[in-house]
Amino acid sequence: MKAQIDPGRCQGHGRCYDLAPDLFGEDDEGYGTVLGDGTVGPGQERTARLAVSNCPEHAIDLVGEA
């Protein structure tokens, strides 16, 4: 599965990169960004879902989730 952030919904709360720093980072203005190509590796599924569930704007999607 891959993680995506909708930049139109992200308000820069930073919960994604606080909860899952191996998957998400921040841009120069503090908005969340996906690191690399967004692939959620083995053992990262739990933290990816935690970031999704804690995003106040529901800006994070997991694509290709089984």
MOLIN-V227771 format. One record per residue. SS is DSSP state (H for helix, E for strand, - for the rest). OMEGA is omega in radians with two decimals (999 if undefined). Layout:
BEGIN
ss;omega
SS;OMEGA
SS;OMEGA
END
This chain:
BEGIN
ss;omega
-;3.13
E;3.08
E;3.08
E;3.03
E;3.06
-;-3.09
-;3.10
-;3.13
-;-3.08
-;3.11
-;3.04
-;3.10
-;3.06
-;-3.14
H;-3.11
H;-3.09
H;3.00
H;-3.08
H;-3.08
-;-3.07
-;3.08
-;-3.11
-;-3.03
E;3.06
E;3.11
E;3.09
-;-3.09
-;-3.13
-;3.09
-;3.10
-;-3.12
E;3.05
E;3.07
E;3.11
-;3.14
-;-3.14
-;3.09
-;-3.13
E;3.09
-;-3.05
-;3.08
-;-3.13
-;3.13
-;-3.06
H;-3.10
H;-3.12
H;3.08
H;3.13
H;3.09
H;3.09
H;3.12
H;-3.06
H;-3.13
H;3.11
-;-3.09
-;-3.11
-;-3.09
-;-3.10
-;-3.09
E;3.07
E;2.99
E;-3.06
E;3.12
-;3.13
-;-3.12
-;999
END
